[in-house]
Structures are given as structure tokens and as C-alpha cells.
Amino acid sequence: MNVDHSNDCGVWVAKWMIECGHKDGYDKIVVGSETRLRVAIDLILHRFNNVKDLVIQKASQYWQDLHKTNKRK
């Protein structure tokens, strides 16, 4: 197992839970960067996420700060 992907087990399980009704077999579940991003976005934007607005606000502020920092370089 590659240490860079040591956190993939949770993402893999989430992806399997989403796709288990559509795919037959564990070997067909693939976790990549797009999978991690899709699972994160789905969890953040879910209607039961009580802190959704706060997370979106903080993410927006982070990107604005990052953009300002990169402009100075």
C-alpha cells in the first residue's frame, strides 16, 4: 500500500456505499483525486450538514487569502 493514499479507506467505503447497488464486486471501486473531491463536496453540501454555510464561508475566505498571497509573489 502506498503511504500517500493511506486515508483512502474511508473514501473507498463511502464510494462503495454509493455504488454498491450499481456495481458487482469490490475490485470495480476506484478511488482517485476526483473521488475524494466528489465525496468531500457531497458531504459538505448535504442538506443535513448543519455547518454547511460556515464551511463554505471558510473555504471561500481561504481561497481569497491564498489568491492575495499568490498575487504578492
PDB file of N, H, CA, C and O in Angstrom:
ATOM      1  N   MET A   1       0.848  -1.184   0.000  1.00  0.00           N
ATOM      2  CA  MET A   1       0.000   0.000   0.000  1.00  0.00           C
ATOM      3  C   MET A   1       0.888   1.240   0.000  1.00  0.00           C
ATOM      4  O   MET A   1       1.880   1.309   0.726  1.00  0.00           O
ATOM      5  N   ASN A   2       0.530   2.185  -0.797  1.00  0.00           N
ATOM      6  H   ASN A   2      -0.275   2.129  -1.387  1.00  0.00           H
ATOM      7  CA  ASN A   2       1.259   3.435  -0.894  1.00  0.00           C
ATOM      8  C   ASN A   2       0.845   4.337   0.269  1.00  0.00           C
ATOM      9  O   ASN A   2      -0.345   4.573   0.478  1.00  0.00           O
ATOM     10  N   VAL A   3       1.811   4.837   1.019  1.00  0.00           N
ATOM     11  H   VAL A   3       2.778   4.646   0.850  1.00  0.00           H
ATOM     12  CA  VAL A   3       1.527   5.686   2.175  1.00  0.00           C
ATOM     13  C   VAL A   3       0.806   6.969   1.768  1.00  0.00           C
ATOM     14  O   VAL A   3       0.022   7.512   2.547  1.00  0.00           O
ATOM     15  N   ASP A   4       1.065   7.457   0.553  1.00  0.00           N
ATOM     16  H   ASP A   4       1.701   7.016  -0.080  1.00  0.00           H
ATOM     17  CA  ASP A   4       0.396   8.677   0.088  1.00  0.00           C
ATOM     18  C   ASP A   4      -1.119   8.540   0.070  1.00  0.00           C
ATOM     19  O   ASP A   4      -1.839   9.533   0.165  1.00  0.00           O
ATOM     20  N   HIS A   5      -1.592   7.329  -0.049  1.00  0.00           N
ATOM     21  H   HIS A   5      -1.007   6.522  -0.126  1.00  0.00           H
ATOM     22  CA  HIS A   5      -3.028   7.087  -0.151  1.00  0.00           C
ATOM     23  C   HIS A   5      -3.558   6.356   1.082  1.00  0.00           C
ATOM     24  O   HIS A   5      -4.542   5.624   0.987  1.00  0.00           O
ATOM     25  N   SER A   6      -2.922   6.544   2.231  1.00  0.00           N
ATOM     26  H   SER A   6      -2.122   7.139   2.308  1.00  0.00           H
ATOM     27  CA  SER A   6      -3.289   5.805   3.433  1.00  0.00           C
ATOM     28  C   SER A   6      -4.666   6.194   3.965  1.00  0.00           C
ATOM     29  O   SER A   6      -5.259   5.437   4.734  1.00  0.00           O
ATOM     30  N   ASN A   7      -5.181   7.344   3.577  1.00  0.00           N
ATOM     31  H   ASN A   7      -4.699   7.959   2.953  1.00  0.00           H
ATOM     32  CA  ASN A   7      -6.500   7.768   4.033  1.00  0.00           C
ATOM     33  C   ASN A   7      -7.609   7.342   3.087  1.00  0.00           C
ATOM     34  O   ASN A   7      -8.765   7.707   3.297  1.00  0.00           O
ATOM     35  N   ASP A   8      -7.290   6.588   2.064  1.00  0.00           N
ATOM     36  H   ASP A   8      -6.350   6.291   1.894  1.00  0.00           H
ATOM     37  CA  ASP A   8      -8.281   6.206   1.061  1.00  0.00           C
ATOM     38  C   ASP A   8      -9.327   5.226   1.569  1.00  0.00           C
ATOM     39  O   ASP A   8     -10.382   5.096   0.949  1.00  0.00           O
ATOM     40  N   CYS A   9      -9.075   4.531   2.673  1.00  0.00           N
ATOM     41  H   CYS A   9      -8.218   4.636   3.177  1.00  0.00           H
ATOM     42  CA  CYS A   9     -10.033   3.505   3.098  1.00  0.00           C
ATOM     43  C   CYS A   9     -11.404   4.108   3.387  1.00  0.00           C
ATOM     44  O   CYS A   9     -12.418   3.526   3.001  1.00  0.00           O
ATOM     45  N   GLY A  10     -11.461   5.250   4.051  1.00  0.00           N
ATOM     46  H   GLY A  10     -10.638   5.723   4.364  1.00  0.00           H
ATOM     47  CA  GLY A  10     -12.748   5.885   4.333  1.00  0.00           C
ATOM     48  C   GLY A  10     -13.441   6.356   3.079  1.00  0.00           C
ATOM     49  O   GLY A  10     -14.657   6.220   2.940  1.00  0.00           O
ATOM     50  N   VAL A  11     -12.664   6.912   2.161  1.00  0.00           N
ATOM     51  H   VAL A  11     -11.677   7.022   2.273  1.00  0.00           H
ATOM     52  CA  VAL A  11     -13.224   7.369   0.890  1.00  0.00           C
ATOM     53  C   VAL A  11     -13.705   6.171   0.085  1.00  0.00           C
ATOM     54  O   VAL A  11     -14.759   6.223  -0.548  1.00  0.00           O
ATOM     55  N   TRP A  12     -12.924   5.087   0.110  1.00  0.00           N
ATOM     56  H   TRP A  12     -12.068   5.045   0.624  1.00  0.00           H
ATOM     57  CA  TRP A  12     -13.302   3.871  -0.623  1.00  0.00           C
ATOM     58  C   TRP A  12     -14.627   3.331  -0.085  1.00  0.00           C
ATOM     59  O   TRP A  12     -15.508   2.963  -0.862  1.00  0.00           O
ATOM     60  N   VAL A  13     -14.769   3.282   1.241  1.00  0.00           N
ATOM     61  H   VAL A  13     -14.053   3.580   1.872  1.00  0.00           H
ATOM     62  CA  VAL A  13     -16.013   2.778   1.840  1.00  0.00           C
ATOM     63  C   VAL A  13     -17.190   3.674   1.449  1.00  0.00           C
ATOM     64  O   VAL A  13     -18.262   3.176   1.103  1.00  0.00           O
ATOM     65  N   ALA A  14     -16.992   4.990   1.502  1.00  0.00           N
ATOM     66  H   ALA A  14     -16.122   5.394   1.782  1.00  0.00           H
ATOM     67  CA  ALA A  14     -18.066   5.905   1.105  1.00  0.00           C
ATOM     68  C   ALA A  14     -18.434   5.688  -0.355  1.00  0.00           C
ATOM     69  O   ALA A  14     -19.615   5.645  -0.701  1.00  0.00           O
ATOM     70  N   LYS A  15     -17.442   5.553  -1.202  1.00  0.00           N
ATOM     71  H   LYS A  15     -16.482   5.587  -0.922  1.00  0.00           H
ATOM     72  CA  LYS A  15     -17.694   5.319  -2.638  1.00  0.00           C
ATOM     73  C   LYS A  15     -18.411   3.979  -2.831  1.00  0.00           C
ATOM     74  O   LYS A  15     -19.333   3.885  -3.642  1.00  0.00           O
ATOM     75  N   TRP A  16     -18.000   2.954  -2.102  1.00  0.00           N
ATOM     76  H   TRP A  16     -17.251   3.031  -1.443  1.00  0.00           H
ATOM     77  CA  TRP A  16     -18.638   1.641  -2.201  1.00  0.00           C
ATOM     78  C   TRP A  16     -20.099   1.739  -1.774  1.00  0.00           C
ATOM     79  O   TRP A  16     -20.971   1.146  -2.408  1.00  0.00           O
ATOM     80  N   MET A  17     -20.372   2.487  -0.701  1.00  0.00           N
ATOM     81  H   MET A  17     -19.663   2.969  -0.186  1.00  0.00           H
ATOM     82  CA  MET A  17     -21.744   2.629  -0.230  1.00  0.00           C
ATOM     83  C   MET A  17     -22.615   3.298  -1.291  1.00  0.00           C
ATOM     84  O   MET A  17     -23.789   2.962  -1.440  1.00  0.00           O
ATOM     85  N   ILE A  18     -22.041   4.235  -2.017  1.00  0.00           N
ATOM     86  H   ILE A  18     -21.087   4.509  -1.896  1.00  0.00           H
ATOM     87  CA  ILE A  18     -22.778   4.939  -3.071  1.00  0.00           C
ATOM     88  C   ILE A  18     -23.023   4.012  -4.260  1.00  0.00           C
ATOM     89  O   ILE A  18     -24.105   4.019  -4.847  1.00  0.00           O
ATOM     90  N   GLU A  19     -22.016   3.216  -4.610  1.00  0.00           N
ATOM     91  H   GLU A  19     -21.137   3.210  -4.133  1.00  0.00           H
ATOM     92  CA  GLU A  19     -22.077   2.439  -5.846  1.00  0.00           C
ATOM     93  C   GLU A  19     -22.433   0.973  -5.678  1.00  0.00           C
ATOM     94  O   GLU A  19     -22.593   0.281  -6.684  1.00  0.00           O
ATOM     95  N   CYS A  20     -22.564   0.463  -4.459  1.00  0.00           N
ATOM     96  H   CYS A  20     -22.433   1.026  -3.642  1.00  0.00           H
ATOM     97  CA  CYS A  20     -22.753  -0.985  -4.270  1.00  0.00           C
ATOM     98  C   CYS A  20     -24.004  -1.513  -4.958  1.00  0.00           C
ATOM     99  O   CYS A  20     -24.038  -2.677  -5.358  1.00  0.00           O
ATOM    100  N   GLY A  21     -25.018  -0.694  -5.103  1.00  0.00           N
ATOM    101  H   GLY A  21     -24.990   0.252  -4.778  1.00  0.00           H
ATOM    102  CA  GLY A  21     -26.222  -1.140  -5.785  1.00  0.00           C
ATOM    103  C   GLY A  21     -26.098  -1.153  -7.296  1.00  0.00           C
ATOM    104  O   GLY A  21     -26.929  -1.741  -7.988  1.00  0.00           O
ATOM    105  N   HIS A  22     -25.059  -0.502  -7.810  1.00  0.00           N
ATOM    106  H   HIS A  22     -24.384  -0.024  -7.248  1.00  0.00           H
ATOM    107  CA  HIS A  22     -24.888  -0.366  -9.253  1.00  0.00           C
ATOM    108  C   HIS A  22     -23.772  -1.225  -9.826  1.00  0.00           C
ATOM    109  O   HIS A  22     -23.759  -1.514 -11.023  1.00  0.00           O
ATOM    110  N   LYS A  23     -22.833  -1.635  -8.976  1.00  0.00           N
ATOM    111  H   LYS A  23     -22.843  -1.400  -8.004  1.00  0.00           H
ATOM    112  CA  LYS A  23     -21.676  -2.389  -9.468  1.00  0.00           C
ATOM    113  C   LYS A  23     -21.546  -3.684  -8.702  1.00  0.00           C
ATOM    114  O   LYS A  23     -21.851  -3.751  -7.511  1.00  0.00           O
ATOM    115  N   ASP A  24     -21.097  -4.698  -9.386  1.00  0.00           N
ATOM    116  H   ASP A  24     -20.849  -4.643 -10.353  1.00  0.00           H
ATOM    117  CA  ASP A  24     -20.905  -6.005  -8.782  1.00  0.00           C
ATOM    118  C   ASP A  24     -19.416  -6.227  -8.531  1.00  0.00           C
ATOM    119  O   ASP A  24     -18.636  -6.302  -9.480  1.00  0.00           O
ATOM    120  N   GLY A  25     -19.020  -6.330  -7.291  1.00  0.00           N
ATOM    121  H   GLY A  25     -19.654  -6.268  -6.520  1.00  0.00           H
ATOM    122  CA  GLY A  25     -17.628  -6.636  -6.979  1.00  0.00           C
ATOM    123  C   GLY A  25     -16.856  -5.453  -6.431  1.00  0.00           C
ATOM    124  O   GLY A  25     -17.037  -4.311  -6.853  1.00  0.00           O
ATOM    125  N   TYR A  26     -15.992  -5.758  -5.482  1.00  0.00           N
ATOM    126  H   TYR A  26     -15.844  -6.685  -5.139  1.00  0.00           H
ATOM    127  CA  TYR A  26     -15.193  -4.725  -4.828  1.00  0.00           C
ATOM    128  C   TYR A  26     -14.112  -4.151  -5.722  1.00  0.00           C
ATOM    129  O   TYR A  26     -13.729  -2.991  -5.564  1.00  0.00           O
ATOM    130  N   ASP A  27     -13.618  -4.942  -6.655  1.00  0.00           N
ATOM    131  H   ASP A  27     -13.930  -5.883  -6.783  1.00  0.00           H
ATOM    132  CA  ASP A  27     -12.491  -4.516  -7.477  1.00  0.00           C
ATOM    133  C   ASP A  27     -12.859  -3.425  -8.481  1.00  0.00           C
ATOM    134  O   ASP A  27     -11.980  -2.860  -9.132  1.00  0.00           O
ATOM    135  N   LYS A  28     -14.136  -3.130  -8.609  1.00  0.00           N
ATOM    136  H   LYS A  28     -14.850  -3.589  -8.081  1.00  0.00           H
ATOM    137  CA  LYS A  28     -14.563  -2.105  -9.573  1.00  0.00           C
ATOM    138  C   LYS A  28     -14.647  -0.708  -8.955  1.00  0.00           C
ATOM    139  O   LYS A  28     -14.898   0.272  -9.657  1.00  0.00           O
ATOM    140  N   ILE A  29     -14.435  -0.621  -7.634  1.00  0.00           N
ATOM    141  H   ILE A  29     -14.231  -1.416  -7.063  1.00  0.00           H
ATOM    142  CA  ILE A  29     -14.464   0.668  -6.952  1.00  0.00           C
ATOM    143  C   ILE A  29     -13.068   1.272  -7.032  1.00  0.00           C
ATOM    144  O   ILE A  29     -12.101   0.696  -6.531  1.00  0.00           O
ATOM    145  N   VAL A  30     -12.973   2.432  -7.663  1.00  0.00           N
ATOM    146  H   VAL A  30     -13.758   2.899  -8.070  1.00  0.00           H
ATOM    147  CA  VAL A  30     -11.686   3.104  -7.855  1.00  0.00           C
ATOM    148  C   VAL A  30     -11.716   4.430  -7.114  1.00  0.00           C
ATOM    149  O   VAL A  30     -12.672   5.197  -7.229  1.00  0.00           O
ATOM    150  N   VAL A  31     -10.662   4.693  -6.355  1.00  0.00           N
ATOM    151  H   VAL A  31      -9.886   4.070  -6.262  1.00  0.00           H
ATOM    152  CA  VAL A  31     -10.546   5.955  -5.630  1.00  0.00           C
ATOM    153  C   VAL A  31      -9.422   6.767  -6.251  1.00  0.00           C
ATOM    154  O   VAL A  31      -8.280   6.314  -6.322  1.00  0.00           O
ATOM    155  N   GLY A  32      -9.753   7.956  -6.694  1.00  0.00           N
ATOM    156  H   GLY A  32     -10.681   8.324  -6.636  1.00  0.00           H
ATOM    157  CA  GLY A  32      -8.775   8.875  -7.251  1.00  0.00           C
ATOM    158  C   GLY A  32      -9.031  10.261  -6.701  1.00  0.00           C
ATOM    159  O   GLY A  32      -9.892  10.443  -5.841  1.00  0.00           O
ATOM    160  N   SER A  33      -8.300  11.223  -7.185  1.00  0.00           N
ATOM    161  H   SER A  33      -7.600  11.075  -7.884  1.00  0.00           H
ATOM    162  CA  SER A  33      -8.465  12.604  -6.713  1.00  0.00           C
ATOM    163  C   SER A  33      -9.891  13.092  -6.909  1.00  0.00           C
ATOM    164  O   SER A  33     -10.451  13.758  -6.039  1.00  0.00           O
ATOM    165  N   GLU A  34     -10.474  12.759  -8.051  1.00  0.00           N
ATOM    166  H   GLU A  34     -10.018  12.218  -8.758  1.00  0.00           H
ATOM    167  CA  GLU A  34     -11.837  13.197  -8.314  1.00  0.00           C
ATOM    168  C   GLU A  34     -12.831  12.552  -7.356  1.00  0.00           C
ATOM    169  O   GLU A  34     -13.831  13.173  -6.997  1.00  0.00           O
ATOM    170  N   THR A  35     -12.569  11.307  -6.935  1.00  0.00           N
ATOM    171  H   THR A  35     -11.757  10.803  -7.227  1.00  0.00           H
ATOM    172  CA  THR A  35     -13.441  10.627  -5.975  1.00  0.00           C
ATOM    173  C   THR A  35     -13.379  11.329  -4.630  1.00  0.00           C
ATOM    174  O   THR A  35     -14.411  11.598  -4.014  1.00  0.00           O
ATOM    175  N   ARG A  36     -12.167  11.623  -4.175  1.00  0.00           N
ATOM    176  H   ARG A  36     -11.329  11.404  -4.675  1.00  0.00           H
ATOM    177  CA  ARG A  36     -12.014  12.314  -2.889  1.00  0.00           C
ATOM    178  C   ARG A  36     -12.739  13.661  -2.900  1.00  0.00           C
ATOM    179  O   ARG A  36     -13.431  14.011  -1.943  1.00  0.00           O
ATOM    180  N   LEU A  37     -12.574  14.401  -3.977  1.00  0.00           N
ATOM    181  H   LEU A  37     -12.012  14.117  -4.754  1.00  0.00           H
ATOM    182  CA  LEU A  37     -13.216  15.709  -4.092  1.00  0.00           C
ATOM    183  C   LEU A  37     -14.733  15.576  -4.126  1.00  0.00           C
ATOM    184  O   LEU A  37     -15.435  16.338  -3.462  1.00  0.00           O
ATOM    185  N   ARG A  38     -15.246  14.616  -4.893  1.00  0.00           N
ATOM    186  H   ARG A  38     -14.676  13.997  -5.433  1.00  0.00           H
ATOM    187  CA  ARG A  38     -16.694  14.423  -5.005  1.00  0.00           C
ATOM    188  C   ARG A  38     -17.303  14.035  -3.672  1.00  0.00           C
ATOM    189  O   ARG A  38     -18.363  14.548  -3.314  1.00  0.00           O
ATOM    190  N   VAL A  39     -16.661  13.140  -2.924  1.00  0.00           N
ATOM    191  H   VAL A  39     -15.800  12.723  -3.216  1.00  0.00           H
ATOM    192  CA  VAL A  39     -17.176  12.731  -1.614  1.00  0.00           C
ATOM    193  C   VAL A  39     -17.164  13.916  -0.659  1.00  0.00           C
ATOM    194  O   VAL A  39     -18.133  14.128   0.070  1.00  0.00           O
ATOM    195  N   ALA A  40     -16.081  14.694  -0.651  1.00  0.00           N
ATOM    196  H   ALA A  40     -15.294  14.522  -1.244  1.00  0.00           H
ATOM    197  CA  ALA A  40     -15.995  15.868   0.223  1.00  0.00           C
ATOM    198  C   ALA A  40     -17.089  16.878  -0.109  1.00  0.00           C
ATOM    199  O   ALA A  40     -17.754  17.393   0.790  1.00  0.00           O
ATOM    200  N   ILE A  41     -17.275  17.160  -1.379  1.00  0.00           N
ATOM    201  H   ILE A  41     -16.735  16.742  -2.109  1.00  0.00           H
ATOM    202  CA  ILE A  41     -18.299  18.132  -1.789  1.00  0.00           C
ATOM    203  C   ILE A  41     -19.694  17.633  -1.435  1.00  0.00           C
ATOM    204  O   ILE A  41     -20.523  18.397  -0.940  1.00  0.00           O
ATOM    205  N   ASP A  42     -19.953  16.352  -1.689  1.00  0.00           N
ATOM    206  H   ASP A  42     -19.280  15.731  -2.091  1.00  0.00           H
ATOM    207  CA  ASP A  42     -21.266  15.794  -1.355  1.00  0.00           C
ATOM    208  C   ASP A  42     -21.545  15.889   0.142  1.00  0.00           C
ATOM    209  O   ASP A  42     -22.663  16.214   0.543  1.00  0.00           O
ATOM    210  N   LEU A  43     -20.537  15.607   0.975  1.00  0.00           N
ATOM    211  H   LEU A  43     -19.629  15.342   0.649  1.00  0.00           H
ATOM    212  CA  LEU A  43     -20.720  15.688   2.419  1.00  0.00           C
ATOM    213  C   LEU A  43     -20.927  17.132   2.877  1.00  0.00           C
ATOM    214  O   LEU A  43     -21.773  17.404   3.729  1.00  0.00           O
ATOM    215  N   ILE A  44     -20.163  18.041   2.317  1.00  0.00           N
ATOM    216  H   ILE A  44     -19.475  17.820   1.625  1.00  0.00           H
ATOM    217  CA  ILE A  44     -20.281  19.448   2.708  1.00  0.00           C
ATOM    218  C   ILE A  44     -21.634  20.014   2.311  1.00  0.00           C
ATOM    219  O   ILE A  44     -22.266  20.718   3.099  1.00  0.00           O
ATOM    220  N   LEU A  45     -22.083  19.717   1.107  1.00  0.00           N
ATOM    221  H   LEU A  45     -21.570  19.145   0.467  1.00  0.00           H
ATOM    222  CA  LEU A  45     -23.316  20.320   0.594  1.00  0.00           C
ATOM    223  C   LEU A  45     -24.593  19.567   0.980  1.00  0.00           C
ATOM    224  O   LEU A  45     -25.691  19.990   0.616  1.00  0.00           O
ATOM    225  N   HIS A  46     -24.463  18.471   1.701  1.00  0.00           N
ATOM    226  H   HIS A  46     -23.572  18.127   1.996  1.00  0.00           H
ATOM    227  CA  HIS A  46     -25.644  17.690   2.065  1.00  0.00           C
ATOM    228  C   HIS A  46     -26.608  18.520   2.910  1.00  0.00           C
ATOM    229  O   HIS A  46     -26.184  19.322   3.742  1.00  0.00           O
ATOM    230  N   ARG A  47     -27.877  18.325   2.694  1.00  0.00           N
ATOM    231  H   ARG A  47     -28.221  17.673   2.018  1.00  0.00           H
ATOM    232  CA  ARG A  47     -28.888  19.137   3.383  1.00  0.00           C
ATOM    233  C   ARG A  47     -28.895  18.923   4.894  1.00  0.00           C
ATOM    234  O   ARG A  47     -29.398  19.777   5.623  1.00  0.00           O
ATOM    235  N   PHE A  48     -28.356  17.818   5.383  1.00  0.00           N
ATOM    236  H   PHE A  48     -27.947  17.124   4.791  1.00  0.00           H
ATOM    237  CA  PHE A  48     -28.299  17.571   6.824  1.00  0.00           C
ATOM    238  C   PHE A  48     -27.026  18.107   7.469  1.00  0.00           C
ATOM    239  O   PHE A  48     -26.858  17.976   8.682  1.00  0.00           O
ATOM    240  N   ASN A  49     -26.132  18.702   6.697  1.00  0.00           N
ATOM    241  H   ASN A  49     -26.269  18.809   5.712  1.00  0.00           H
ATOM    242  CA  ASN A  49     -24.905  19.273   7.243  1.00  0.00           C
ATOM    243  C   ASN A  49     -25.244  20.630   7.871  1.00  0.00           C
ATOM    244  O   ASN A  49     -25.467  21.615   7.166  1.00  0.00           O
ATOM    245  N   ASN A  50     -25.277  20.662   9.183  1.00  0.00           N
ATOM    246  H   ASN A  50     -25.095  19.862   9.755  1.00  0.00           H
ATOM    247  CA  ASN A  50     -25.674  21.875   9.907  1.00  0.00           C
ATOM    248  C   ASN A  50     -24.636  22.995   9.831  1.00  0.00           C
ATOM    249  O   ASN A  50     -24.960  24.148  10.114  1.00  0.00           O
ATOM    250  N   VAL A  51     -23.401  22.676   9.457  1.00  0.00           N
ATOM    251  H   VAL A  51     -23.139  21.739   9.227  1.00  0.00           H
ATOM    252  CA  VAL A  51     -22.347  23.693   9.392  1.00  0.00           C
ATOM    253  C   VAL A  51     -21.940  23.991   7.948  1.00  0.00           C
ATOM    254  O   VAL A  51     -20.869  24.544   7.699  1.00  0.00           O
ATOM    255  N   LYS A  52     -22.791  23.623   7.012  1.00  0.00           N
ATOM    256  H   LYS A  52     -23.661  23.174   7.214  1.00  0.00           H
ATOM    257  CA  LYS A  52     -22.502  23.808   5.588  1.00  0.00           C
ATOM    258  C   LYS A  52     -22.129  25.250   5.262  1.00  0.00           C
ATOM    259  O   LYS A  52     -21.117  25.491   4.604  1.00  0.00           O
ATOM    260  N   ASP A  53     -22.923  26.199   5.708  1.00  0.00           N
ATOM    261  H   ASP A  53     -23.745  26.003   6.243  1.00  0.00           H
ATOM    262  CA  ASP A  53     -22.666  27.608   5.390  1.00  0.00           C
ATOM    263  C   ASP A  53     -21.333  28.083   5.963  1.00  0.00           C
ATOM    264  O   ASP A  53     -20.611  28.840   5.314  1.00  0.00           O
ATOM    265  N   LEU A  54     -21.009  27.641   7.170  1.00  0.00           N
ATOM    266  H   LEU A  54     -21.596  27.026   7.697  1.00  0.00           H
ATOM    267  CA  LEU A  54     -19.739  28.017   7.787  1.00  0.00           C
ATOM    268  C   LEU A  54     -18.555  27.437   7.010  1.00  0.00           C
ATOM    269  O   LEU A  54     -17.559  28.125   6.786  1.00  0.00           O
ATOM    270  N   VAL A  55     -18.667  26.183   6.603  1.00  0.00           N
ATOM    271  H   VAL A  55     -19.476  25.624   6.785  1.00  0.00           H
ATOM    272  CA  VAL A  55     -17.584  25.538   5.836  1.00  0.00           C
ATOM    273  C   VAL A  55     -17.383  26.252   4.508  1.00  0.00           C
ATOM    274  O   VAL A  55     -16.249  26.510   4.107  1.00  0.00           O
ATOM    275  N   ILE A  56     -18.464  26.569   3.831  1.00  0.00           N
ATOM    276  H   ILE A  56     -19.386  26.359   4.157  1.00  0.00           H
ATOM    277  CA  ILE A  56     -18.376  27.275   2.547  1.00  0.00           C
ATOM    278  C   ILE A  56     -17.757  28.650   2.742  1.00  0.00           C
ATOM    279  O   ILE A  56     -16.919  29.073   1.945  1.00  0.00           O
ATOM    280  N   GLN A  57     -18.162  29.348   3.795  1.00  0.00           N
ATOM    281  H   GLN A  57     -18.843  29.005   4.442  1.00  0.00           H
ATOM    282  CA  GLN A  57     -17.606  30.676   4.090  1.00  0.00           C
ATOM    283  C   GLN A  57     -16.099  30.580   4.351  1.00  0.00           C
ATOM    284  O   GLN A  57     -15.326  31.370   3.809  1.00  0.00           O
ATOM    285  N   LYS A  58     -15.684  29.626   5.170  1.00  0.00           N
ATOM    286  H   LYS A  58     -16.312  28.984   5.610  1.00  0.00           H
ATOM    287  CA  LYS A  58     -14.259  29.475   5.492  1.00  0.00           C
ATOM    288  C   LYS A  58     -13.452  29.051   4.267  1.00  0.00           C
ATOM    289  O   LYS A  58     -12.325  29.512   4.089  1.00  0.00           O
ATOM    290  N   ALA A  59     -14.005  28.182   3.419  1.00  0.00           N
ATOM    291  H   ALA A  59     -14.921  27.807   3.564  1.00  0.00           H
ATOM    292  CA  ALA A  59     -13.314  27.776   2.198  1.00  0.00           C
ATOM    293  C   ALA A  59     -13.145  28.967   1.263  1.00  0.00           C
ATOM    294  O   ALA A  59     -12.089  29.141   0.655  1.00  0.00           O
ATOM    295  N   SER A  60     -14.171  29.773   1.153  1.00  0.00           N
ATOM    296  H   SER A  60     -15.029  29.632   1.647  1.00  0.00           H
ATOM    297  CA  SER A  60     -14.099  30.962   0.309  1.00  0.00           C
ATOM    298  C   SER A  60     -13.039  31.931   0.827  1.00  0.00           C
ATOM    299  O   SER A  60     -12.257  32.482   0.052  1.00  0.00           O
ATOM    300  N   GLN A  61     -13.019  32.130   2.131  1.00  0.00           N
ATOM    301  H   GLN A  61     -13.654  31.682   2.761  1.00  0.00           H
ATOM    302  CA  GLN A  61     -12.020  33.024   2.729  1.00  0.00           C
ATOM    303  C   GLN A  61     -10.609  32.488   2.506  1.00  0.00           C
ATOM    304  O   GLN A  61      -9.688  33.253   2.220  1.00  0.00           O
ATOM    305  N   TYR A  62     -10.441  31.180   2.635  1.00  0.00           N
ATOM    306  H   TYR A  62     -11.189  30.558   2.867  1.00  0.00           H
ATOM    307  CA  TYR A  62      -9.135  30.553   2.410  1.00  0.00           C
ATOM    308  C   TYR A  62      -8.644  30.831   0.987  1.00  0.00           C
ATOM    309  O   TYR A  62      -7.494  31.226   0.794  1.00  0.00           O
ATOM    310  N   TRP A  63      -9.507  30.626  -0.001  1.00  0.00           N
ATOM    311  H   TRP A  63     -10.441  30.305   0.156  1.00  0.00           H
ATOM    312  CA  TRP A  63      -9.113  30.840  -1.395  1.00  0.00           C
ATOM    313  C   TRP A  63      -8.831  32.306  -1.685  1.00  0.00           C
ATOM    314  O   TRP A  63      -7.928  32.620  -2.460  1.00  0.00           O
ATOM    315  N   GLN A  64      -9.593  33.209  -1.072  1.00  0.00           N
ATOM    316  H   GLN A  64     -10.327  32.954  -0.442  1.00  0.00           H
ATOM    317  CA  GLN A  64      -9.319  34.632  -1.245  1.00  0.00           C
ATOM    318  C   GLN A  64      -7.959  34.998  -0.661  1.00  0.00           C
ATOM    319  O   GLN A  64      -7.189  35.730  -1.283  1.00  0.00           O
ATOM    320  N   ASP A  65      -7.663  34.489   0.532  1.00  0.00           N
ATOM    321  H   ASP A  65      -8.288  33.894   1.037  1.00  0.00           H
ATOM    322  CA  ASP A  65      -6.363  34.751   1.159  1.00  0.00           C
ATOM    323  C   ASP A  65      -5.230  34.155   0.344  1.00  0.00           C
ATOM    324  O   ASP A  65      -4.181  34.778   0.184  1.00  0.00           O
ATOM    325  N   LEU A  66      -5.437  32.955  -0.171  1.00  0.00           N
ATOM    326  H   LEU A  66      -6.290  32.449  -0.041  1.00  0.00           H
ATOM    327  CA  LEU A  66      -4.420  32.301  -0.996  1.00  0.00           C
ATOM    328  C   LEU A  66      -4.168  33.098  -2.269  1.00  0.00           C
ATOM    329  O   LEU A  66      -3.022  33.255  -2.691  1.00  0.00           O
ATOM    330  N   HIS A  67      -5.236  33.601  -2.879  1.00  0.00           N
ATOM    331  H   HIS A  67      -6.167  33.474  -2.535  1.00  0.00           H
ATOM    332  CA  HIS A  67      -5.113  34.403  -4.093  1.00  0.00           C
ATOM    333  C   HIS A  67      -4.330  35.684  -3.814  1.00  0.00           C
ATOM    334  O   HIS A  67      -3.476  36.069  -4.613  1.00  0.00           O
ATOM    335  N   LYS A  68      -4.607  36.349  -2.693  1.00  0.00           N
ATOM    336  H   LYS A  68      -5.301  36.037  -2.044  1.00  0.00           H
ATOM    337  CA  LYS A  68      -3.875  37.566  -2.318  1.00  0.00           C
ATOM    338  C   LYS A  68      -2.391  37.263  -2.113  1.00  0.00           C
ATOM    339  O   LYS A  68      -1.532  38.028  -2.550  1.00  0.00           O
ATOM    340  N   THR A  69      -2.094  36.147  -1.448  1.00  0.00           N
ATOM    341  H   THR A  69      -2.793  35.526  -1.093  1.00  0.00           H
ATOM    342  CA  THR A  69      -0.716  35.755  -1.199  1.00  0.00           C
ATOM    343  C   THR A  69       0.020  35.485  -2.502  1.00  0.00           C
ATOM    344  O   THR A  69       1.166  35.901  -2.672  1.00  0.00           O
ATOM    345  N   ASN A  70      -0.636  34.790  -3.418  1.00  0.00           N
ATOM    346  H   ASN A  70      -1.567  34.451  -3.280  1.00  0.00           H
ATOM    347  CA  ASN A  70      -0.013  34.458  -4.705  1.00  0.00           C
ATOM    348  C   ASN A  70       0.182  35.699  -5.574  1.00  0.00           C
ATOM    349  O   ASN A  70       1.132  35.764  -6.354  1.00  0.00           O
ATOM    350  N   LYS A  71      -0.705  36.680  -5.448  1.00  0.00           N
ATOM    351  H   LYS A  71      -1.477  36.628  -4.815  1.00  0.00           H
ATOM    352  CA  LYS A  71      -0.564  37.920  -6.214  1.00  0.00           C
ATOM    353  C   LYS A  71       0.678  38.703  -5.787  1.00  0.00           C
ATOM    354  O   LYS A  71       1.306  39.377  -6.604  1.00  0.00           O
ATOM    355  N   ARG A  72       1.025  38.608  -4.504  1.00  0.00           N
ATOM    356  H   ARG A  72       0.515  38.061  -3.841  1.00  0.00           H
ATOM    357  CA  ARG A  72       2.185  39.335  -3.980  1.00  0.00           C
ATOM    358  C   ARG A  72       3.498  38.754  -4.436  1.00  0.00           C
ATOM    359  O   ARG A  72       4.517  39.445  -4.428  1.00  0.00           O
ATOM    360  N   LYS A  73       3.497  37.500  -4.834  1.00  0.00           N
ATOM    361  H   LYS A  73       2.669  36.939  -4.841  1.00  0.00           H
ATOM    362  CA  LYS A  73       4.760  36.835  -5.224  1.00  0.00           C
ATOM    363  C   LYS A  73       5.210  37.232  -6.597  1.00  0.00           C
ATOM    364  O   LYS A  73       6.247  36.763  -7.066  1.00  0.00           O
TER     365      LYS A  73
END
